[in-house]
Amino acid sequence: MLIRYRKNYEKIAMGLLSFMPTEKDLKKLQQTIKQYETSDDWQLFLWKKEEDILGSIGILLSGEHVAEIQHISVNPSHRHQGIGKQMVKALKELYPDRELRANEYTAAFLDKCEL
């Protein structure tokens, strides 16, 4: 289930985002989290299964019809189970009037989704 990021999930979200190649540096990671917390156009969601948060997906809402996926990550011990694809599918359902696009870091994964 896709849930919206809240401040009390900060450590979990930072841990998941740190798996992204661009978010290895702590200062960069803190800036990214702040961006999601302060800008209405930046939306961060977490994937929750039962009581565990297993993944994160972040988008930038640009214009009226585009949602660009900025970050997508899944806990390494839960990879290859379709969680990333489920997050993308849930985003499509959440934003049916927007075209999902990838940035340079998420493009390879989004291409594999074939949704």
N, C-alpha and C positions, 0 to 999 in steps of 0.2 A: 504494500500500500504506500502510495506517495503522500508524504506529509510535508507541510511547509516548515522551513527552518525557523527555529526560535533560538533566542540567546542561550537558553539552558542546554541546548544541543551543541554549543560552540566547540567544546573539546572533541566531540565525536566527529563533527563536520570538518574540523581542521585536520584530524587524523585521516579521514577519507580523502580530503582534497590534497593532502600531502603526497598521495600516490600519483598525482598528475606531474609530469616532468617539469612543468613551469612553476610548480608550487613547492619545490624542495627547500627553498630558503625561508626561514621563519618570518622575517620581516615582510617578504612578498606574500606569504600565506596570511599574515595578519591584515595586510592591506586588502587582500581579496575578501576576507570575511567581513571587514568593515564596509567594503563596497556593497556586498549583499545586504548588510544590515541597514545601510543609510540611503540607498538609491531604490526608488520604486521600480525602475526599469530592470534592475538586477534581481532575479528571483532564484533562490536556492531551495531545493527540495531534497528530502532524505527518503530512502526506501526502507520501510519498516516491515519486518515479517515477525509475527508474534511480538515478543518483547525486544527483539534485536534490530538495530539499525545496521543495514548491510551495505548501503550504497548512497551516493549523492549525485545529483545532477543539477547544474546551474545554467540558467539561461539569461540572455540579454534581450529584452523586448525592444525591438527597433522598428520604428514606424508603427503602422496599424496592423500590418499583416505578417510580420516576421518575428520569430523567436529563434535566436541563434544560440546553440548549445556551446557554452563556454567551458564547462567542466563536466566530466562524467567519470565516476570511479566506483569500484566495488571492492569490498574487503577481499584481500587475496585468498583467504580460505573459503570464500564463497563464489569465486569466479567460475566461469564456464557452466553456469546453471541457468543462464538466460535472464539474470537480474537486470543487466544493462539494457537489454531489449525491452524488458517489461517497463523499465523507467521511461524509455523513449515512447513506448506505446501509451503509457499513462499520461505523459505530457501532451501527446497528440489529442487525447480525449479531453484533457483539461483546457487546451487552447485549440479547439477545432477550426477556428477562423484564422489561424496563423500557420504560416509555412515554417516548418522546422528546418533550420539550416545548421551547418556545422562551421566551426572556425578551423584554423589549420591544425589544431591539436586534437579535435574531436572528429574530423572528417573521415579518417580511416575506419573508426568504429561505426559511425553512422552509415557509411557505405555497406558495412557488413550486416546491418540490421535489415535491409531490404524491406522496409515497411511502406 
